Amino acid sequence: MSNTPSDSDKSDKKALASHLSTTLDPGDDEEFLVTIGAAAALLCAFVYMGSMTYTFAHYRSWADPVAFVVSVVFALVALLSAVPLVMARGLGRSPVLPRAVMWGTGLVLAGLQLTAAVLGNATFSMSAVIGITTALAVPCFGEIAGRGAHSAA
């Protein structure tokens, strides 16, 4: 019994390699990163919106519709702050300013969540922890989407 591969093993490996090279597009991984990063950022913005609405309505005693509208605006700002980074990385431009804007926006929104949760007679609650975490998660997933856009360019 020898350890050399037979001709049928070699042809099977060549057929598999040929099949994989035709079915796997090199851009699939990059598109996947952009898709997953964008979807996760969207989910985090949605959770942030709910957490901020809860904080405004229950700890700040805002009217429910007003709390909801303000939270929707904050969530859209968080999402839109990631768009310039993804575009800059996709076009091969310097991502320094878009990255700074995106992370600065995330930090400001996390600070707003913290301030709204603990200002006055309110206490630090789980909604504050969730809001702060998701406000910072949006830029994290924006970085992932930007990485995919950079690779795809």
N, C-alpha and C positions, 0 to 999 in steps of 0.2 A: 504494500500500500504506500503510495507516494503522497507527498504534501503539495504537489503541483496541481493547480486547478486544471480541470479538463476543459476541452473546447466548448462544451455546453455551458459550463460555469462562466467562461469568458463572454460568450455571446449573451447570456442572461444579464450579466453586469452591463454590457454595452447597451442592451435594449433598455434596461432600467435607467441608465445615465441619459440615454437619448430621450426617453419619456420625461424624466425630470427636467431636463433642460428646455423642453418644449412647453411644459405645463406650468413651470414656475417662472413668472416674470420677475426680474430683479427689482422692479418698482413696487411690487406688492407689499413688501415689508414697510417701505416708506409711506405708502398710502394707508396701510394699516395703522402706523404710528399716528398719522394725522387724524384718522378717523377715531381711533380710541382716545387720543388726547382731547379732541374736540368734544366727544360724547361725555367723557368723564368731567371735563370742565363745565359742560352744560348741566350735568347732574349735580355737581357741587354748587353751581350758581342757583339751581332750583332749591336745594336744601338750605343754602344761605338765605334765600328769599323767605322761606318758611320760618326759619329761625329768627330772622330780623322782624318779620311780621308779628310773630309771637311776642318778642321782646317789646316792640312798640305798643302792641295792643294790651299786654298784661302788666308790664312793668312801668310803662310811660303813660298809660291810660289814654292812648290815642284812639280815635274812632277807627273801627276795623277797616273801612274802605281806604282811609287815608294811610294807615299803616301798610296796607297791602300795596297801594300804588307807589309809595316811597320805596318799599322793599323791592318791588319789580324794577324800579329805576336803578337802584343800587346793584341788583343782580345783572342788569343789562350793561351797566358801566363795567362791572367785573369781567363780563364776557368780551365786551368790545375792547378792553384794554389788552387782550391777548392777540387780537387780529393784526396789529402792526408788526408784532414780533414774527408771527407766522409768515406774513407777507415779505418782511425783510429777509428772513432766512430762505424763503423760497426763491427770492430774486437774487440771492447771493450777496446782499448788502450787509453792512455792519449792523449787528443786532443790539449794540450797546444802548442807544437811546430808547428803542422800543422795549427792551428788557427792563430798563430802569423805570419806565412809565408803568409797565405791567406790574412789577413787584411793588412799586410805590402805591399804586392803586389798591393792590391786595392788602398792604399794610394799613393804609388809611381806612379801608372798609373793616378790617379786623379791629382797628382802634375805635371806629364808630360803634361796632357791635359791643365792645367792652365798655365803652362810655355809656351807651344806652342801657346796658345791663346793670351797671353798678352805681350810676349817678343817682343821687337822692336817697330815698328810703328802700331802694331795691337791693337785692342780694345777688351775689355771683351764682348763676344757675347753670344747669346743664345746657339750656338753650344758648347761653353765652359761649360755652365751650364748643358746642357744635357750630355756632356761627363763626367764631374765630377760626376754627380749624378749616371750615369750608371756604372762608374768605381767602385763606392762604393756600388752599388746595387748588383754587382756580388758576393762579399763576404757575403752580407746579405742573399741572396738566397742560397749560399753555406752553411750557418749556418742552414737554414731550411732543406736542403737536408741531412746535417749531423745529424740533430735531428731525422729525419726519419730513417736514417741508424742505429742510436744508439738504437732506439726503436725496430727495427726489429731484432737486434742481440740477 
